[in-house]
Amino acid sequence: MADAQAEPLVLLAAGGTGGHLFPAQALAEALARRDIIVDLATDHRAERYGNKFPARHIHIVASETLRSRGPISIARTALVLGIGLGQALRLMGRMGPAAVVGFGGYPTMPPVLAATLRGIPTIIHEQNAVMGRANRLLARRVDAIATSFAGVVEGEPALNRKASRTGNPVRAMVLAAAKTPYKAPGRSMATIRVLAFGGSQGARIMAEIVPAALNRLDRDLQRRLAVVQQAREEDVTRVREIYRQAGIAAEVAPFFVDLPMRIAAAHLVIARSGASTVAELTAIGRPAILVPLPHALDQDQSANAGVLAGAGGAIKMVQDDFTPERLAAEVSALASAPERLVAMAAAARAQGAIDAAERLADLVQKMMRSV
C-alpha cells in the first residue's frame, strides 16, 4: 500500500547515459516547479552522476542490454530483465506513482512494463528521429508517446493516435545558453570560434580528423581560429601540439562542464549527432557539421543529423567522408560565407523546442488526470 502523500509522485525511468538522463532531469525540474515529487529508476551507470539528479530517491533496477542476437545473449537479457520486472512490480506496489515516464534504454523496460501491468498511466519519450529498441518494444503497451521530432511513428496508426511532439527537454544550463544570440564572424580579420566534441564514442575520431583538417587551412584563416576541443586523456597532448605547431589558438580538455555555454560561444560546431547534442544545438541555434556514429543498430544518429541537415541547420557527413581534406574544405567554405552560417543558425533554432520540458510536463499531468 502506497504511503499517503500531499503531492503526487511521478516515477521517471531512464537508461544510465546522459542522452537519456538529461531530458529526464529537465522534466524532473519542470515537475518539481509544479509541486510534483519525482523518483528515478535507472541502472548502475547513473551512479557516475552522483546525486546531481533532482529526484527524491534513485532506485537501481536490474536491466541488461541486448548486445547480440545470439541465443546466450538473448537468454541473459531476458533473465535479467525478468529479475528487474519483479523488482519494479514490488517498487510500484510500495510507491503507488501517479504516472511512470520512460526515456528509453533497456533500464526503462522493467519499470514501464510493471506500471502497465498495475494499471498506472505510462508515457515514453523518444529523443531520436527513429524509435529505439526499448521504446519500440514498449510503444504498443503505453498510454502516450512523446517525441522530439515529427514523423517518428508516421505510418503506424495505432501508435500515431497516442503520439505527440513535445520536443526534447533540455537542462537549465542549455536554456541559459540559448539566450545568447548568434553573431556571425566577419569576412576578414574577426575571430572564428570552432567547437569540436564527440562524446564517449566520438572523441577519438574528432582528435584524429579535426586538428589535421584545421592544419590544412590557409595561414590567414588559421590565425583567425579559436578552437575548443574535447579530447580523450590519451589524445590531449598530441592534439595540443598539432594546434601549437599550426599557430592555432586552442583549448583542449577531456571534458567541459559548461559545454552548453561553449556551444553558445561557437560560430561553428563539429560533433556527433546524438539526441542530446542535436537538442542542444537546436535549442541554442548554432550551425554544425555532424558526423553520425556509423555502427548504431538503430541508426538514430544518422536520422537525427538527417533531420537537421534537411532543415538547413547542419551539414551531415558520413564517417567515411569525414577526412581532413573534406573537413578543411567545408570549414574554409563556411568561413568565407558568414551569411550561410547565419542562415544555418536560424534554421537550427527553428527546429528547437525551448519549452519541451513544460510541454512534456503538461502531458504527464494530463495522463495523471485521466485515471
DRENBADO-536160 format. One record per residue (C-alpha): residue number from 0; x, y, z. Coordinates in Angstrom, 3 decimals, decimal comma. Layout:
BEGIN
NUM;X;Y;Z .
...
REM end
This chain:
BEGIN
0;0,000;0,000;0,000 .
1;1,456;3,367;-1,037 .
2;2,002;5,991;1,618 .
3;-0,447;8,893;1,631 .
4;1,204;11,986;0,187 .
5;0,216;15,633;-0,062 .
6;1,834;15,828;-3,508 .
7;1,547;13,291;-6,330 .
8;4,558;11,150;-7,199 .
9;5,872;10,522;-10,721 .
10;8,486;7,854;-11,423 .
11;10,922;8,571;-14,247 .
12;12,706;5,609;-15,825 .
13;15,831;6,132;-17,922 .
14;18,956;4,375;-19,116 .
15;22,069;5,486;-17,273 .
16;23,590;7,649;-20,026 .
17;23,448;11,396;-20,484 .
18;21,303;11,054;-23,603 .
19;18,520;9,527;-21,511 .
20;19,177;11,204;-18,161 .
21;19,467;14,827;-19,359 .
22;15,889;15,072;-20,706 .
23;14,652;13,155;-17,661 .
24;16,429;15,706;-15,466 .
25;14,789;18,586;-17,340 .
26;11,354;17,016;-16,852 .
27;12,087;16,392;-13,166 .
28;12,877;20,085;-12,720 .
29;9,673;21,097;-14,534 .
30;7,558;18,729;-12,426 .
31;9,175;19,976;-9,204 .
32;8,092;23,511;-10,108 .
33;4,551;22,116;-10,187 .
34;4,884;20,556;-6,708 .
35;5,099;17,014;-8,069 .
36;7,504;14,623;-6,341 .
37;9,894;12,775;-8,644 .
38;11,733;9,465;-8,193 .
39;14,124;7,946;-10,729 .
40;14,523;4,302;-11,730 .
41;17,713;3,564;-13,640 .
42;20,761;1,290;-13,758 .
43;24,189;1,398;-12,124 .
44;25,674;3,601;-14,881 .
45;23,759;6,551;-13,422 .
46;25,917;6,370;-10,301 .
47;28,639;8,294;-12,173 .
48;26,366;11,342;-11,996 .
49;26,345;11,160;-8,189 .
50;23,440;12,902;-6,513 .
51;23,019;15,550;-9,177 .
52;19,722;14,183;-10,482 .
53;16,846;16,132;-8,867 .
54;14,918;13,159;-7,512 .
55;13,684;12,300;-4,025 .
56;15,046;8,755;-4,388 .
57;17,019;6,932;-7,080 .
58;16,098;3,263;-7,464 .
59;18,530;0,881;-9,182 .
60;16,574;-1,733;-11,127 .
61;18,213;-4,763;-12,753 .
62;18,461;-4,481;-16,544 .
63;20,557;-5,766;-19,397 .
64;21,160;-4,503;-22,928 .
65;20,733;-6,956;-25,803 .
66;24,306;-6,974;-27,099 .
67;23,881;-9,521;-29,886 .
68;21,215;-11,729;-31,413 .
69;22,878;-14,948;-30,263 .
70;20,825;-17,307;-28,059 .
71;23,057;-16,835;-24,990 .
72;22,816;-13,045;-25,182 .
73;19,041;-13,183;-25,675 .
74;18,606;-15,588;-22,753 .
75;20,785;-13,475;-20,456 .
76;18,947;-10,281;-21,371 .
77;15,558;-11,924;-20,814 .
78;16,638;-13,331;-17,437 .
79;17,999;-10,051;-16,086 .
80;15,022;-8,048;-17,385 .
81;12,741;-10,598;-15,725 .
82;14,501;-10,015;-12,408 .
83;14,167;-6,262;-12,981 .
84;10,447;-6,651;-13,698 .
85;9,965;-8,386;-10,361 .
86;11,840;-5,595;-8,608 .
87;9,798;-2,960;-10,447 .
88;6,468;-4,599;-9,603 .
89;7,334;-4,508;-5,918 .
90;8,518;-0,908;-6,291 .
91;5,207;0,122;-7,876 .
92;3,324;-1,513;-5,026 .
93;5,289;0,448;-2,423 .
94;5,293;3,792;-4,232 .
95;1,923;3,956;-5,964 .
96;3,096;6,540;-8,522 .
97;0,539;8,675;-10,322 .
98;2,396;8,093;-13,602 .
99;5,563;6,497;-14,960 .
100;7,587;8,161;-17,729 .
101;10,226;6,207;-19,658 .
102;13,090;7,831;-21,543 .
103;14,481;4,862;-23,413 .
104;17,249;2,365;-22,885 .
105;16,722;-1,148;-21,552 .
106;16,547;0,040;-17,906 .
107;13,273;1,706;-18,918 .
108;11,599;-1,593;-19,673 .
109;11,040;-3,172;-16,224 .
110;9,530;-0,041;-14,572 .
111;7,342;0,913;-17,540 .
112;6,168;-2,652;-18,110 .
113;5,433;-3,061;-14,394 .
114;3,364;0,137;-14,469 .
115;1,298;-1,124;-17,405 .
116;0,630;-4,375;-15,528 .
117;-0,553;-2,411;-12,485 .
118;-2,744;-0,039;-14,486 .
119;-0,606;3,055;-13,797 .
120;-0,592;5,700;-16,584 .
121;2,535;5,359;-18,713 .
122;4,356;7,621;-21,155 .
123;7,501;7,018;-23,164 .
124;9,634;9,811;-24,582 .
125;11,704;9,191;-27,706 .
126;14,652;11,563;-28,044 .
127;15,767;10,455;-31,515 .
128;14,300;10,764;-35,006 .
129;13,788;6,981;-35,046 .
130;12,408;4,949;-32,177 .
131;14,942;2,976;-30,154 .
132;14,564;-0,736;-29,473 .
133;13,403;-0,459;-25,869 .
134;10,808;2,188;-26,683 .
135;9,721;0,198;-29,721 .
136;9,032;-2,834;-27,518 .
137;7,008;-0,719;-25,099 .
138;5,196;1,544;-27,575 .
139;2,027;-0,521;-28,022 .
140;1,563;-1,040;-24,289 .
141;1,938;2,525;-23,018 .
142;-0,780;5,164;-22,848 .
143;1,086;8,012;-24,562 .
144;4,177;8,577;-26,708 .
145;6,094;11,861;-26,712 .
146;8,613;12,549;-29,469 .
147;11,374;15,046;-30,092 .
148;10,892;15,031;-33,864 .
149;7,846;14,954;-36,101 .
150;7,039;11,763;-38,003 .
151;8,714;9,270;-35,645 .
152;5,677;6,924;-35,766 .
153;4,347;8,080;-39,114 .
154;2,632;5,249;-40,975 .
155;1,720;3,415;-37,761 .
156;-1,857;4,496;-36,953 .
157;-2,066;2,631;-33,629 .
158;0,997;4,490;-32,342 .
159;0,312;7,778;-34,087 .
160;-3,042;8,142;-32,304 .
161;-1,315;8,364;-28,932 .
162;1,783;10,282;-30,068 .
163;2,500;13,969;-29,689 .
164;5,604;16,005;-30,410 .
165;6,884;17,750;-27,305 .
166;10,490;18,256;-28,361 .
167;13,465;17,037;-26,347 .
168;13,682;18,615;-22,873 .
169;16,977;20,365;-22,179 .
170;18,665;21,304;-18,916 .
171;18,529;24,726;-17,289 .
172;22,148;25,330;-18,371 .
173;21,080;24,922;-22,004 .
174;18,126;27,270;-21,575 .
175;20,503;29,878;-20,147 .
176;22,899;29,419;-23,091 .
177;20,006;29,746;-25,541 .
178;19,588;33,386;-24,527 .
179;22,832;34,237;-26,368 .
180;22,033;35,370;-29,944 .
181;24,141;34,131;-32,827 .
182;26,563;36,638;-34,315 .
183;28,459;35,509;-37,395 .
184;32,161;36,284;-37,773 .
185;33,240;38,978;-40,188 .
186;34,755;38,131;-43,551 .
187;38,336;39,182;-42,867 .
188;40,066;39,652;-39,535 .
189;37,397;38,654;-36,998 .
190;37,916;35,575;-34,815 .
191;36,105;32,381;-35,832 .
192;35,285;30,189;-32,843 .
193;35,123;26,460;-33,582 .
194;33,934;23,876;-31,046 .
195;34,619;20,152;-31,602 .
196;33,414;17,334;-29,362 .
197;32,385;13,753;-29,791 .
198;31,217;12,268;-26,523 .
199;32,367;8,900;-25,253 .
200;32,054;7,269;-28,685 .
201;33,313;10,096;-30,828 .
202;36,215;11,880;-29,186 .
203;38,817;9,631;-30,843 .
204;37,717;10,355;-34,404 .
205;37,472;14,059;-33,638 .
206;41,044;14,028;-32,305 .
207;42,247;12,308;-35,469 .
208;40,427;14,450;-38,037 .
209;39,700;17,955;-36,717 .
210;43,271;19,099;-35,869 .
211;44,588;17,623;-39,114 .
212;41,863;19,410;-41,070 .
213;42,418;22,795;-39,462 .
214;46,176;22,348;-40,016 .
215;45,436;22,309;-43,778 .
216;43,706;25,687;-43,873 .
217;45,242;28,815;-45,326 .
218;47,569;30,551;-42,913 .
219;45,412;33,684;-42,772 .
220;42,369;31,636;-41,780 .
221;44,327;29,671;-39,185 .
222;45,291;32,941;-37,460 .
223;41,591;33,770;-37,091 .
224;40,638;30,484;-35,443 .
225;39,928;29,967;-31,753 .
226;39,325;26,271;-31,203 .
227;37,792;24,487;-28,235 .
228;38,078;20,716;-28,492 .
229;37,100;17,808;-26,304 .
230;39,659;15,004;-26,500 .
231;40,382;11,821;-24,598 .
232;43,066;11,989;-21,918 .
233;45,422;9,974;-24,112 .
234;44,924;12,372;-27,058 .
235;45,117;15,747;-25,305 .
236;48,891;16,283;-25,570 .
237;49,039;15,243;-29,221 .
238;46,087;17,434;-30,220 .
239;47,506;20,447;-28,373 .
240;50,833;20,010;-30,126 .
241;49,245;19,945;-33,591 .
242;47,460;23,199;-32,874 .
243;50,595;24,743;-31,365 .
244;52,682;23,935;-34,409 .
245;49,989;25,321;-36,689 .
246;49,801;28,532;-34,665 .
247;46,101;27,957;-33,943 .
248;44,760;29,189;-30,613 .
249;43,186;26,155;-28,958 .
250;41,814;24,964;-25,641 .
251;41,846;21,171;-25,400 .
252;40,450;19,182;-22,468 .
253;38,805;15,797;-21,809 .
254;35,571;17,349;-20,531 .
255;33,833;20,710;-20,337 .
256;31,290;21,080;-17,561 .
257;29,941;24,208;-19,257 .
258;29,509;22,672;-22,710 .
259;26,182;24,453;-23,445 .
260;27,875;27,809;-22,912 .
261;30,720;26,676;-25,186 .
262;28,121;25,850;-27,851 .
263;26,575;29,294;-27,448 .
264;30,003;30,933;-27,872 .
265;30,824;28,986;-31,055 .
266;30,429;30,127;-34,634 .
267;30,619;26,507;-35,822 .
268;30,241;23,177;-34,027 .
269;31,731;19,878;-35,228 .
270;30,183;16,923;-33,396 .
271;28,396;13,604;-33,381 .
272;24,612;13,723;-33,671 .
273;23,280;12,070;-30,546 .
274;19,864;13,185;-29,331 .
275;21,191;15,455;-26,575 .
276;23,711;17,114;-28,900 .
277;21,053;17,839;-31,518 .
278;18,603;19,057;-28,860 .
279;21,196;21,480;-27,502 .
280;22,266;22,688;-30,951 .
281;18,658;23,396;-31,898 .
282;17,733;24,983;-28,577 .
283;20,753;27,306;-28,715 .
284;20,692;27,673;-32,504 .
285;24,190;27,003;-33,803 .
286;25,394;25,760;-37,223 .
287;27,106;22,391;-37,189 .
288;28,956;19,765;-39,151 .
289;27,521;16,490;-37,844 .
290;29,205;13,096;-38,151 .
291;26,784;10,340;-37,092 .
292;28,094;7,330;-35,194 .
293;28,235;4,786;-38,033 .
294;27,593;1,475;-36,277 .
295;24,496;2,231;-34,169 .
296;21,954;-0,574;-34,563 .
297;19,016;1,820;-34,916 .
298;20,958;4,379;-36,995 .
299;19,454;7,011;-34,697 .
300;22,332;9,461;-35,064 .
301;22,096;9,308;-38,843 .
302;18,374;10,054;-38,662 .
303;18,940;12,938;-36,224 .
304;21,593;14,510;-38,445 .
305;19,371;13,988;-41,486 .
306;16,530;15,966;-39,942 .
307;18,769;18,899;-39,042 .
308;20,612;18,839;-42,372 .
309;17,288;18,642;-44,234 .
310;16,128;21,754;-42,410 .
311;19,314;23,596;-43,412 .
312;20,763;23,782;-39,919 .
313;23,713;21,425;-40,368 .
314;25,984;19,654;-42,808 .
315;25,717;15,869;-42,450 .
316;28,940;13,989;-43,171 .
317;29,117;10,210;-43,004 .
318;32,217;8,972;-41,219 .
319;33,806;7,536;-44,374 .
320;33,730;11,061;-45,850 .
321;34,971;12,680;-42,656 .
322;38,548;13,215;-43,800 .
323;40,926;16,100;-43,067 .
324;40,698;17,201;-46,702 .
325;36,879;17,222;-46,811 .
326;36,509;18,880;-43,423 .
327;39,077;21,555;-44,300 .
328;37,130;22,349;-47,469 .
329;33,827;22,661;-45,570 .
330;35,303;24,878;-42,841 .
331;37,002;27,114;-45,396 .
332;33,794;27,490;-47,401 .
333;31,741;28,350;-44,317 .
334;34,344;30,841;-43,050 .
335;34,134;32,711;-46,359 .
336;30,307;32,819;-46,262 .
337;29,183;34,224;-42,886 .
338;25,687;34,771;-44,269 .
339;25,399;30,993;-44,694 .
340;26,402;30,477;-41,058 .
341;23,677;32,918;-40,004 .
342;21,090;31,052;-42,083 .
343;22,175;27,696;-40,657 .
344;21,973;29,026;-37,104 .
345;18,442;30,295;-37,702 .
346;17,402;27,001;-39,314 .
347;18,798;25,034;-36,376 .
348;16,996;27,271;-33,877 .
349;13,719;26,793;-35,769 .
350;13,968;23,046;-35,105 .
351;14,385;23,533;-31,348 .
352;11,771;23,386;-28,617 .
353;12,792;25,610;-25,731 .
354;9,597;24,751;-23,869 .
355;9,888;20,974;-24,379 .
356;10,137;20,199;-20,654 .
357;6,990;22,176;-19,908 .
358;5,119;20,569;-22,785 .
359;6,119;17,125;-21,577 .
360;5,120;18,062;-18,024 .
361;1,717;19,135;-19,392 .
362;1,328;15,697;-20,990 .
363;2,307;13,945;-17,759 .
364;-0,300;15,896;-15,789 .
365;-2,911;15,171;-18,439 .
366;-2,245;11,448;-18,125 .
367;-2,344;11,692;-14,305 .
368;-5,820;13,235;-14,522 .
369;-7,022;10,550;-16,931 .
370;-7,434;7,952;-14,164 .
REM end
